[in-house]
């Protein structure tokens, strides 16, 4: 076995190639972008060619020449392979598609090269002649036919049709052609200008694959005309070095082409097998061309990865904007005073009394403190009702803004290229809050109320009225702080403005009476900041539903740079091995 070329610092070329292959394979292209399908096909082709051809060939430069016989449906590939061998080793098809399972014919002495997974590791191996039970395999295995009359150093592989109506056959044909040291393309006088085969011929040209073309079933009177036309097409396609063999139309002899028709191609192939120098030249041409082609192919894959990352950023930005809007909505709901409508206002009036409290506040603030304490301890039910009403009102605000954010995100995603496919089947689930939101928001609001009570308790410590305050006033004062957080006049009208203004005055005067001026100024701000933090936590958790969908489908943020780095390392390794 010939040692593989070594790169800088002793890095083997196969190692650098494997690293590139792994970087390409690990980058998912799941988001539906315009570049996705082409990127997927290119990535799959690169991975397959590295696995099926480049690595096996680099690790064993003296292995037999793998000659893949491919072409259009019904072009006579299987008949040509049988004729080259002189026996029925592969079964020509009557129905379309014709060749289904790939058949590899090699010298008995070369069997070990192909019986393992050195070449085409993704295909299982079966052994059997054309008429055996394995002949009906639908591309699931590579049927191996070792023969004593095939010269060592040559392997012929009969591939499925490149234009098969069966997608799996078509994909397998392309994979096998990418694994070839030499591609023998078979076409007919009637179909040599078809578009699909020429797409593959152009691919062979781009990748530097060694190529021979067999023009089959040519009417004897048109041999020169048709051959010249095809030769001109090959030259215009950048394939002037492709060997052209012409087989005239005629009757088969025992299912095989006439000996005179097939002898020129057989002689050429046998000479390649026997001449190590010529065989090495073919291998070197294809190997070098395949390696050279990786730069442009992988660069295209990097572009597809970057398009995925851009699409992911757009999706996540849309979700972030929606939930930022929800945060603003919560802030506005808290500051505007709209939470003090309806039930909260009614419970507040019950809590403070209808008019007596206002008159008491105007008369004497000092005496008010004692009356509040007595009132709070004597009437626990209104305080409990007010606490529940506040809790429900804040939860409704959070739920409303979270629902709107979810709906806005779904709407925005529908308008983005990758959004609809990512939403497919999930719209109803995603356009409202998550199932656990109600419970989580309730816990956060109750936690906030507890935090407010802790603030009140902390600020009340050390005052002359501490004992009485802690015994009777923490819950009552805490409720007043909670109401003060929302007691603004924005969003209220008519009588509501008067009530809200009175509420604010009550909160301010009562708190000053209990805590003093300095403490009063910070209590509502601290309570409001804590509520904002809890709302932010809830909304962030809700947004993660959308972020997680994107993260699961999108490449890692450094995926494109990792592929680029691996490509640069391969190029450096090749320069060092030159």
C-alpha positions in Angstrom: 0.0 0.0 0.0 1.3 3.5 -0.9 1.5 5.8 2.1 -0.9 8.8 1.9 0.7 12.2 1.3 1.6 14.0 4.5 0.8 17.6 5.3 2.4 20.2 7.6 3.4 19.1 11.0 2.8 15.4 9.9 -0.9 15.9 9.4 -2.1 13.3 6.9 -4.3 14.5 4.0 -7.0 11.9 4.9 -7.2 13.4 8.4 -7.8 16.9 7.0 -10.3 15.5 4.6 -12.2 13.7 7.3 -12.3 16.9 9.4 -13.8 18.8 6.5 -16.3 16.0 5.8 -17.4 16.0 9.5 -17.9 19.8 9.6 -20.0 19.6 6.4 -22.1 16.7 7.7 -22.8 18.2 11.2 -24.3 21.4 9.9 -28.1 20.9 9.6 -29.8 22.7 6.7 -33.4 22.4 8.1 -34.8 25.9 7.7 -36.7 26.4 4.5 -34.5 29.0 2.7 -34.1 29.4 -1.0 -30.6 27.9 -0.8 -31.6 24.9 1.3 -32.2 22.2 -1.3 -29.2 23.0 -3.3 -27.1 23.2 -0.2 -28.4 19.9 1.1 -27.7 18.2 -2.2 -24.2 19.6 -2.3 -23.5 18.6 1.3 -24.7 15.1 0.8 -22.6 14.8 -2.4 -19.5 16.0 -0.7 -19.9 13.7 2.3 -20.7 10.7 0.0 -17.7 11.4 -2.3 -15.4 11.7 0.7 -16.7 8.5 2.2 -17.1 6.5 -1.0 -14.1 7.6 -3.0 -11.6 10.2 -1.7 -10.8 8.5 1.6 -10.7 5.0 0.3 -8.5 6.0 -2.7 -6.1 8.2 -0.6 -5.7 5.3 1.9 -4.9 2.8 -0.9 -3.6 4.4 -4.1 -2.8 1.0 -5.7 -6.3 -0.4 -5.3 -8.0 -1.6 -8.5 -9.4 0.9 -10.9 -13.1 1.3 -10.2 -14.8 1.8 -13.5 -18.4 2.8 -13.2 -20.6 2.2 -16.2 -23.5 4.7 -16.1 -25.9 6.3 -18.5 -29.5 6.8 -19.5 -32.4 4.5 -19.2 -32.2 1.7 -21.7 -28.9 2.8 -23.2 -27.5 -0.8 -22.9 -25.2 -0.4 -19.8 -25.8 -3.9 -18.5 -25.4 -5.5 -22.0 -22.1 -3.6 -22.4 -20.8 -4.9 -19.0 -21.8 -8.5 -19.9 -20.2 -8.1 -23.3 -16.9 -6.7 -21.8 -16.8 -9.7 -19.4 -18.0 -12.2 -22.0 -20.7 -13.6 -19.6 -24.1 -12.7 -18.1 -22.9 -11.1 -14.9 -25.7 -8.5 -14.7 -29.2 -8.8 -15.8 -30.4 -6.3 -18.5 -33.9 -5.0 -17.7 -37.0 -5.3 -19.8 -39.1 -2.9 -17.7 -38.2 0.7 -16.8 -36.3 1.5 -14.7 -33.8 -1.1 -15.9 -30.8 -1.6 -13.7 -32.0 -1.5 -10.1 -29.2 -3.0 -7.9 -25.6 -2.0 -8.6 -23.4 -4.9 -9.7 -19.6 -4.9 -9.3 -17.5 -7.3 -11.3 -13.9 -7.7 -10.4 -11.0 -10.2 -10.5 -11.2 -13.0 -7.9 -7.9 -11.9 -6.6 -9.2 -8.3 -6.1 -12.3 -9.5 -4.2 -10.9 -8.3 -0.8 -10.8 -4.7 -2.0 -14.5 -4.6 -2.5 -16.0 -7.1 -0.1 -15.5 -4.9 2.9 -16.5 -1.3 3.4 -13.4 0.3 1.9 -15.4 1.5 -1.1 -19.1 2.6 -0.8 -19.3 1.8 2.9 -23.0 2.7 3.0 -24.0 -0.2 0.8 -24.3 -3.8 2.1 -22.6 -6.5 0.1 -24.2 -9.5 -1.6 -22.6 -12.1 -3.8 -24.3 -13.8 -6.7 -24.7 -14.1 -10.4 -27.2 -12.4 -12.5 -29.9 -15.1 -12.1 -29.5 -15.5 -8.3 -32.0 -14.5 -5.6 -30.1 -11.3 -5.0 -30.6 -10.0 -8.5 -33.9 -8.3 -7.5 -32.3 -6.1 -4.9 -33.6 -2.6 -5.2 -30.4 -0.7 -4.7 -30.1 -1.8 -1.0 -26.9 -3.6 -1.6 -23.9 -3.8 -3.9 -23.9 -7.2 -5.6 -20.3 -8.4 -5.9 -19.4 -10.8 -8.8 -15.7 -12.0 -8.6 -14.4 -13.7 -11.7 -11.2 -15.4 -12.8 -11.4 -14.0 -16.3 -11.5 -10.3 -15.2 -7.9 -8.9 -15.1 -6.6 -7.8 -11.7 -6.6 -4.1 -11.3 -9.9 -3.5 -13.0 -13.4 -3.4 -11.5 -16.6 -2.8 -13.6 -19.7 -1.4 -11.8 -23.0 -1.5 -13.5 -24.9 1.5 -12.1 -28.6 2.4 -12.0 -29.9 4.8 -14.7 -28.9 8.5 -14.2 -32.4 9.6 -15.4 -34.4 6.9 -13.6 -38.0 7.7 -12.8 -37.2 6.3 -9.3 -35.5 9.0 -7.2 -33.6 6.5 -5.1 -32.1 4.9 -8.2 -31.2 8.3 -9.6 -29.5 9.4 -6.4 -27.6 6.1 -6.1 -26.4 6.5 -9.7 -25.0 10.0 -8.9 -23.3 8.6 -5.8 -21.7 5.7 -7.7 -20.4 8.0 -10.4 -18.8 10.2 -7.7 -17.1 7.1 -6.4 -15.5 6.2 -9.8 -11.9 6.4 -10.7 -13.2 6.2 -14.3 -16.6 6.9 -15.6 -17.8 5.1 -18.8 -20.8 7.0 -19.9 -23.2 5.0 -22.2 -25.7 6.8 -24.4 -27.4 6.1 -27.7 -27.5 7.7 -31.1 -31.1 8.7 -30.4 -30.5 10.2 -26.9 -27.0 11.5 -26.7 -28.2 15.1 -26.5 -30.6 14.6 -23.6 -30.4 17.2 -20.9 -30.1 15.0 -17.7 -27.0 13.0 -18.9 -25.3 16.3 -19.9 -25.8 17.7 -16.5 -23.8 14.8 -15.1 -21.2 15.1 -17.8 -20.7 18.8 -16.8 -20.4 17.6 -13.2 -17.7 15.2 -14.3 -15.9 18.0 -16.1 -16.1 20.2 -13.0 -14.7 17.5 -10.8 -12.0 16.4 -13.2 -13.3 12.8 -13.4 -11.6 10.6 -16.0 -14.2 9.9 -18.6 -14.9 7.6 -21.6 -18.1 7.9 -23.6 -19.7 4.9 -25.4 -22.1 5.9 -28.2 -24.3 2.8 -28.6 -26.8 1.7 -31.3 -25.5 4.0 -34.0 -26.9 3.2 -37.5 -23.9 2.2 -39.7 -24.7 4.9 -42.2 -24.6 7.6 -39.6 -21.5 6.6 -37.6 -19.3 9.4 -38.8 -22.0 12.1 -38.6 -23.2 11.2 -35.1 -19.8 10.6 -33.7 -18.5 13.9 -35.0 -21.5 15.7 -33.5 -21.0 14.1 -30.1 -17.3 14.8 -30.2 -18.0 18.5 -30.8 -20.5 18.6 -27.9 -17.9 17.0 -25.6 -15.3 19.6 -26.7 -17.7 22.5 -26.2 -18.5 21.1 -22.7 -14.8 21.2 -21.8 -14.3 17.4 -22.2 -12.1 17.1 -25.2 -9.9 14.5 -23.6 -12.9 12.1 -23.1 -12.3 8.8 -25.0 -15.1 8.1 -27.4 -16.1 4.6 -28.5 -18.8 3.9 -31.1 -20.9 0.7 -31.2 -22.9 0.2 -34.4 -26.5 -0.9 -34.2 -26.8 -4.6 -34.8 -28.1 -7.9 -33.5 -26.9 -9.4 -30.2 -25.2 -12.7 -30.2 -26.4 -14.8 -27.2 -27.4 -11.6 -25.5 -24.0 -10.0 -26.0 -22.7 -7.3 -28.4 -20.6 -8.6 -31.3 -17.0 -9.0 -30.4 -15.7 -6.6 -33.0 -18.0 -3.8 -31.5 -16.8 -4.2 -27.9 -13.1 -5.1 -28.5 -11.7 -1.5 -28.7 -13.2 -0.6 -25.3 -12.2 -3.9 -23.7 -8.6 -3.6 -25.0 -8.3 -0.1 -23.6 -9.7 -1.0 -20.2 -7.4 -4.1 -19.9 -4.4 -2.0 -20.9 -5.2 0.4 -18.0 -5.5 -2.5 -15.6 -2.1 -4.0 -16.8 -0.1 -0.8 -16.9 0.4 0.6 -13.4 1.6 3.9 -14.8 -1.5 4.5 -17.0 -3.7 3.3 -14.2 -2.0 5.7 -11.7 -2.5 8.5 -14.2 -6.2 8.0 -14.4 -6.5 7.7 -10.6 -4.4 10.8 -10.2 -6.5 12.8 -12.6 -9.8 11.9 -10.9 -8.4 12.2 -7.4 -6.8 15.6 -8.0 -10.0 16.8 -9.8 -12.2 15.7 -7.0 -10.0 17.4 -4.4 -9.8 20.6 -6.5 -13.5 20.7 -6.8 -14.1 20.7 -3.1 -13.2 24.4 -2.7 -16.0 25.7 -4.9 -18.5 23.0 -3.7 -17.9 23.6 0.0 -17.9 27.4 -0.5 -21.4 27.0 -1.9 -22.4 24.9 1.2 -21.0 27.6 3.5 -23.2 30.1 1.7 -26.2 27.8 2.4 -25.2 27.6 6.0 -24.9 31.3 6.3 -28.3 31.7 4.7 -29.7 29.4 7.4 -28.0 31.5 10.1 -29.5 34.7 8.6 -32.9 33.1 8.5 -32.6 32.0 12.1 -31.5 35.5 13.2 -34.5 37.0 11.5 -36.9 34.5 13.2 -35.4 35.1 16.6 -35.4 38.8 16.1 -39.1 38.8 15.2 -39.8 36.8 18.4 -37.6 39.2 20.5 -39.4 42.3 19.1 -42.8 40.8 19.9 -41.9 40.0 23.5 -40.1 43.3 23.9 -43.4 44.8 22.9 -45.1 42.7 25.6 -42.7 44.0 28.2 -43.5 47.6 27.2 -47.2 46.7 27.4 -46.8 45.4 30.9 -44.9 48.5 32.0 -47.6 50.7 30.4 -50.3 48.7 32.1 -48.6 49.1 35.5 -47.9 52.8 35.2 -51.1 53.9 33.5 -53.4 53.0 36.3 -55.7 50.9 34.2 -55.3 48.0 36.6 -57.3 49.9 39.2 -60.5 49.6 37.2 -63.5 47.5 38.2 -63.0 44.9 40.9 -59.8 46.4 42.3 -61.4 49.8 42.7 -64.5 48.3 44.4 -62.3 46.2 46.8 -60.2 49.3 47.5 -63.2 51.3 48.5 -64.3 48.5 50.8 -60.9 48.4 52.3 -60.5 52.1 53.1 -64.2 53.0 53.7 -66.3 55.4 51.7 -65.7 58.8 53.2 -64.5 58.5 56.8 -60.9 57.8 55.8 -60.7 60.8 53.6 -62.0 63.1 56.3 -59.6 61.5 58.8 -56.6 62.0 56.5 -57.5 65.7 56.2 -57.9 66.1 60.0 -54.8 64.6 61.4 -52.2 62.2 59.8 -50.9 61.1 63.2 -54.2 60.0 64.5 -54.9 58.2 61.1 -52.1 55.7 61.8 -53.9 54.2 64.8 -57.2 54.2 63.0 -55.7 52.3 60.0 -54.3 49.7 62.4 -57.6 49.2 64.1 -59.4 49.2 60.8 -57.1 46.7 59.3 -57.2 44.3 62.2 -60.9 44.7 62.6 -61.8 44.1 59.0 -59.6 41.4 57.5 -62.1 40.3 54.7 -61.8 43.5 52.6 -58.0 43.3 52.7 -58.1 39.7 51.6 -60.5 40.6 48.8 -58.3 43.5 47.7 -55.2 41.2 47.6 -57.1 38.7 45.5 -58.4 41.4 43.2 -54.9 42.8 42.7 -53.5 39.4 42.1 -56.1 38.6 39.5 -55.7 42.0 37.7 -51.9 41.6 37.4 -52.2 38.0 36.2 -54.7 39.2 33.5 -52.3 41.9 32.4 -49.5 39.4 32.1 -51.6 36.9 30.3 -53.0 39.5 27.9 -49.5 40.8 26.9 -48.1 37.2 26.6 -50.9 36.2 24.3 -50.4 39.2 22.1 -46.7 38.6 21.9 -47.3 35.0 20.9 -49.8 36.0 18.2 -47.5 38.8 16.9 -44.6 36.3 16.7 -46.7 33.7 14.7 -47.9 36.5 12.4 -44.3 37.7 11.8 -43.0 34.2 11.2 -45.6 33.6 8.6 -44.2 36.5 6.6 -40.6 35.2 6.8 -39.2 32.7 4.3 -38.3 30.0 6.9 -41.3 30.7 9.2 -44.3 28.9 7.7 -42.5 25.5 7.5 -41.2 25.9 11.1 -44.7 26.7 12.2 -46.4 23.9 10.3 -48.8 22.1 12.5 -47.9 24.3 15.5 -49.8 27.6 14.9 -52.7 26.9 17.3 -50.3 25.8 20.0 -47.9 28.7 19.6 -50.2 31.7 19.0 -51.3 31.7 22.7 -49.4 31.3 26.0 -47.9 28.0 26.9 -49.9 25.5 29.0 -47.8 26.3 32.1 -48.1 30.0 31.8 -51.2 30.5 34.0 -49.7 28.6 36.9 -46.3 30.3 36.5 -47.8 33.8 36.3 -49.8 33.1 39.4 -46.7 32.0 41.3 -44.8 35.1 40.2 -47.6 37.5 41.2 -47.9 35.8 44.6 -44.2 36.0 44.9 -44.3 39.7 44.1 -46.9 40.3 46.8 -44.8 38.4 49.3 -41.8 40.6 48.2 -43.8 43.7 48.8 -44.7 42.6 52.3 -41.0 41.9 52.9 -40.2 45.4 51.8 -42.8 46.8 54.2 -41.5 44.7 57.0 -37.9 45.7 56.4 -38.7 49.4 56.1 -40.9 49.3 59.3 -38.1 47.7 61.4 -36.7 50.0 64.1 -39.7 52.4 64.2 -41.4 53.4 67.5 -44.5 51.6 66.4 -42.6 48.4 65.3 -44.4 46.0 67.7 -47.8 47.3 66.8 -46.9 47.6 63.2 -45.6 44.1 62.8 -48.6 42.7 64.7 -51.3 44.5 62.8 -50.0 46.6 60.0 -47.7 44.6 57.6 -50.5 43.2 55.4 -52.5 46.4 55.4 -49.5 48.6 54.6 -48.3 46.1 52.0 -51.7 46.3 50.2 -51.4 50.1 50.2 -48.0 49.9 48.6 -49.3 47.5 46.0 -52.1 49.8 45.1 -49.7 52.8 45.0 -47.6 50.9 42.4 -50.5 51.2 40.0 -52.1 54.5 41.2 -51.6 56.8 38.2 -54.3 58.6 36.4 -53.4 57.6 32.8 -56.0 55.5 31.2 -58.8 56.4 33.6 -61.7 58.6 32.9 -64.4 60.5 34.8 -65.0 59.3 38.4 -62.1 56.8 38.0 -59.6 59.7 37.9 -60.9 61.0 41.2 -60.8 57.6 42.8 -57.3 56.9 41.5 -56.1 60.4 42.7 -57.6 59.7 46.1 -55.9 56.3 46.1 -52.6 57.8 45.4 -53.1 60.4 48.1 -54.1 57.7 50.6 -51.1 55.6 49.7 -48.7 58.5 50.0 -50.1 59.9 53.3 -50.5 56.5 55.0 -47.0 55.4 54.1 -45.5 58.7 55.2 -47.3 58.3 58.5 -45.8 54.9 59.1 -42.4 55.0 57.5 -41.4 58.6 56.9 -40.7 60.6 53.7 -37.4 59.0 52.6 -38.7 55.4 52.8 -42.0 56.3 51.0 -40.2 57.5 47.9 -38.4 54.1 47.3 -41.1 51.6 48.3 -43.3 51.9 45.2 -40.3 52.0 42.9 -38.8 48.9 44.5 -42.1 47.1 44.2 -42.5 48.1 40.6 -39.0 47.0 39.7 -39.5 43.6 41.2 -42.8 43.2 39.3 -41.0 44.2 36.1 -38.3 41.6 36.7 -40.8 38.9 37.3 -42.8 39.8 34.2 -39.5 39.8 32.2 -38.7 36.3 33.5 -42.2 35.0 32.5 -42.0 36.6 29.0 -38.5 35.3 28.4 -39.6 31.8 29.2 -42.5 32.2 26.8 -40.2 33.5 24.0 -37.9 30.5 24.5 -40.6 28.3 22.9 -39.9 30.1 19.7 -36.1 30.4 20.2 -35.9 26.6 20.8 -37.7 25.8 17.6 -35.2 27.9 15.7 -32.2 26.5 17.6 -33.2 22.9 16.9 -33.4 23.6 13.2 -30.6 26.1 12.6 -26.9 25.4 12.3 -24.7 26.4 15.3 -23.5 30.0 15.2 -20.0 28.9 14.3 -20.9 26.2 11.8 -20.0 28.3 8.7 -16.6 29.3 10.2 -15.9 25.7 11.3 -16.4 24.6 7.7 -14.3 27.4 6.3 -11.5 26.6 8.8 -11.6 22.9 7.8 -11.4 23.8 4.1 -8.4 26.1 4.7 -6.7 23.3 6.7 -7.3 20.9 3.8 -5.8 23.4 1.3 -2.7 23.9 3.6 -2.3 20.1 4.0 -2.4 19.6 0.2 0.2 22.4 -0.3 2.4 20.7 2.2 2.0 17.3 0.6 2.8 18.6 -2.9 
